[in-house]
């Protein structure tokens, strides 16, 4: 298997991470030294969504760990990590010094890699040359009925927990394909979801959002969605050296200087220096000072590079959903 090699520093959360569509086309390295010890939960459903996963299948190209636990123990476990990966024909290797590999990625930046078995060599493949969003988005709109208020979620690879967050707030969710023309849909707000790859590949989504910016309907972009929002506003995006993929990224809110610990999974970012005059930087990363959020100075348009819905990771910033609901009201 070939893909882009990335690392995640989280201590727990491999079922959620492996099913996160933002990892599409990537070989995931987990730095925590023991993986598999709590197995994998069952496919229970709630509100027509898998309860313990972030999409309907494993999205990573492959998995690299240091120590794999053959024996698992957890009240909710139904199978081992190995059995689960075998169902989707996803390769995994252990016995690798993932700290050393991560150090190399930190020095050189994200790079292409491949997992080779029995010397059956394959070519390197750059997944960012594909439209990965088109691969992970749904084909037809879906509706999750709740209250009277309606929010459109543009599915660029949406995590289930984003949908759960709005259902929990008694809001009906209209989940649309990435290239769906939602301009005539009746809704109180628009969410541009997370997703994999280069945001500039989503030309149809960018153009639809650009048209929506002439209105005052609230818009929230999450991760890739924030980058799409920035591009629609007229800013530029660029590829980060190694991206942010962890559950402990410190993000500072401009103005208040309050720091939040956030969960993240993205390889691109908005260039703050290219934001138009009616937009400003909202959050920045306290490690490398890159952009972590944008906000319009007068209209209810905002986006964050980090994931307010977490899963896995801290939900310290879930209040942003409440802020968005107030804007809808």
N, C-alpha and C positions, 0 to 999 in steps of 0.2 A: 504494500500500500504506500502511495506517495501523497505528500501534502505539505502544508506549512507547519513547521514545528513551533509550538507555543508552550508556555508554562503557566500553571496556576498554583498559588501558594496556600490555598485553603486547606484546613485540617479535616473538614468533613464536607459532605455534599456531592459525592461523585455521581449518584443517580440523577440529581438535578443538573449538574454540569454536563454530563455526557449527553443529555437530551436537550440541551440549550442549542437552538438553531444557530446562534452566533458562532459556534465552533465548526460549522459546516466547512468541510475541506481541510480541516486542521488535524494534525497529530498532537494530542494533548499529553503534556508531561506534568505529572502531579508531584510536587516537591515533598509533600508530607510522606514520611518514610514507611508508613504502614497503610495499605489500601486493601479493602475487601473484607475487613473484619466484621462489618455489620450487614453484609449481604445486600440484597436488592428487594424492595417491597413489591407487593402484588399490583395488578392493574385495576385497582378499585377506581370507580368513576364517581364524580360528583359534578352536577351541572353539565353533564356531557363532556367533561374534561377528565383526563387521567389525574387522580388525586395527588400522586407522589412524584410526578414527572413534569417536565416543562414542555414537552412535545410528545408526539405519538411514537417516536422511535429514537434510537441512538443516532446522534448527528456527527460525532467525531469520526475521522478517518482511521484513527488508531489510538492506543493508550500506552504510555510508558510509565512504569512505576519502579520503585526500588525493591520493596518487599511486598509480595502478594500473599494474603492470608487465605489458605485453602479452607480453613474452618471459620464459619461466620456465626454470630450470635446476636440476635435482635428480635424483640417481640413481633416486629412487623415484617421480618424478612421471609421471603417465599423461595428464594433461589440465591445461588452464589453469583458474584460479579462475572465470573468466567462463563457460567451457564447462560446468563443474560446476553453477554457479548456474542456468544456463539449463535444465538438465535438470529442475530443480524449480520453475521459473518464479519464482525469487526475484530481485527487482530490486536493483541496486546502482548507486551513483553515486560518481564521483570528481571531483577538482578542487575539493573542499570543504575549507575551513580547519577541520580537525577539532579543532585546538588551541583555536580560538576558540569552536567549538561546545561543546567540553568545558568550557571556562571558564564558559560560560553555564549549562550544566547544573550545574556546581559551585556557582554563585551562586543559581540559582533552584530547583534540585532537579530530579529526574527529571520529565519532562513528556511529554505526548502529542505525536506528530508524524506527518507523512505524506510519502511520496515521490510527487510528482505528475509525470506525463509528458504532454506535449502538452496541458497545461492541462485534463486530464480530472480534475476535482476529485472528491474523495470526503469522507465524513464522518470526523471523528476517532472512533476506537474505543478504549475503555479495556479492554485484555485482562484486567485484574485482576478485572473483573466476571464473567468466565467461570470455570468450573472447568477451569483449564488442565491440571491433573494428570490429569483424566479423558481429556484429548485425547492425552496422550503416553504413558500407561501401556499395558501389554499387556492383552489380553482374557482369556487363559487362562494358567494356571501353566506354567512351563517348568522343566526340570531340567537342570543342567549337572553331570554325574557326575564325581566325583573320589574322595576318600577316604571313610572311614566317618563322619566328622563332617559334620553337615548344618547349614547356616545358611539361614534364610529371609530373602530380600531383598524388602521391600515396594517395588514399582516405582512410584515417584511421578514417574518420569522419569529412572531410574537411568542413570548413565554406565557405559559398558562397562568402564571401567578399575576400577570398584569390584568388578565380578564377576571380572575378571582377577586382582585382588589376592587373592581368596580361592581361586581355582583354583590360583594359584601356590603357595598354602600348603596344597595338597592337601585342600581342603575342598569338599564337594558343595554347590552353590548351588541352592536352590529359589526361583525368581523368581516372585512373585505379583502380580496386579493390585492397584492401590491400595485397592480396596474389598473385597478377598477376605477371607473369614473363615478366618484361619490358626490360630485358637485350638486346634484339635484336631490340627494338624499336628505330627508328631514332628520336633523340631529342637534343636540345641545352642545356638543363638543367633539373634537377630533383628536385621536391619539395616533401618532406615528410610532410604530413599535421598533424594538431592537431587531437586529438581523446581522447576517454575515457579509463580509467583503467590502468592496469599495462603494461608497454611497453614490458616486457619480454614475454608476451603472443603472441607477433607478431614475432614469430620465423622465418617464411618465409620471412617477410619484412626485418628483420635484416640480414638474410643470403644474400638476393638479394643486399642490400646496401653494405654489406661487399665485395661482388664481384665487385661492381661498384667503390669502393675506389681505385682499382688498376688502374683506368683510371683517366683522368683529367677533365671529364665533371662536371660542377658546380653543387653542391648539397646544398640545403637549407632545414634544418629541422625546423619546427615550433611547439613549445609546445611538445606534445608527439613525434613529428617528430625529435626534437632535442635529446630526450632521445633515440630513436631508432638509430639515427646517432652515439650517444655516445657508445651505446652497440655494434654497428657494428665496431666501431673503436677499441674496446677492453676495454672500461671503464665500470663502474658499475653504476646502478641506485638504488635508495631507495625511500621508501614512506615517504613523509613529514608529520609532526605531524598534521597539519590541511590544508595544501595546500595553494595555492595563487589563490584567486578568487575575483578579484575586478578590478576597472578601474583606480587605482591610486597607483600602486606599483612602488617605485623608484628603478631604475636599473642603476648601475654605470658601465661605460665602463672602463675596465682595461687599464691602460696606460694614456689615456687622462683625466681620473677621471670625465668625463662629466656624469651628471645624467639625465636620461630620465624618464618621467612619462609614465607608460605602463599599458596596459590592459592584464589580465591574467586569466587562468582557467586551473589549473593542480594540481594533487595531488602527483606527483612523480617528482624526480629531478635527474640529473646526479651528481655523486660523483666526484668533481673536483680532489680529491687526487688520483683517479684511472686513470686519463687521461694518455695515452701513451706519450712518449717524444716528438713526432712530433705534438702533440695537446696542446692547452693551453686554460685556462679560458678566455672568451671574455667579459662577463658581470657578475656582481654579484648583489644580492638583498641587498639594503642598510638597510633593516629592520633586516633581520636575517642572512645576509652574505651567503646565499645559492647560488648555481650556477644559472645563468640566460642566459648563452650562451657559446658555445664552437666554436673554430676556428682552422683550420689546419695552421701550420706555413708557408707552401709553396704552397699547393694546394687550389683550390677554393671550399673548403668544410666548411660550417658554419651552426650553429643552434642557435635558441633563444628559451628560455622558454616562453617568452612573445609573444604577438600577434601584429606584425607590422600592420596587416590589421584592428585592432581595432574591432569596430562593436559589442557591444557598447564600448565606451571609446575613449581616445585620440589617434590620428594617428600620434603622434610625431615621431615614428620610421618607418614610411612608406618608408623612404629613403633607408631602407635595401633592398626593392624590386628593387630600382634603382641600388643599388650596385650589386645585383644579376644579373640584366640585363646586366650591364657592363661586368661582369665576363663571361656571355654567349657570348657577342660580341667579 
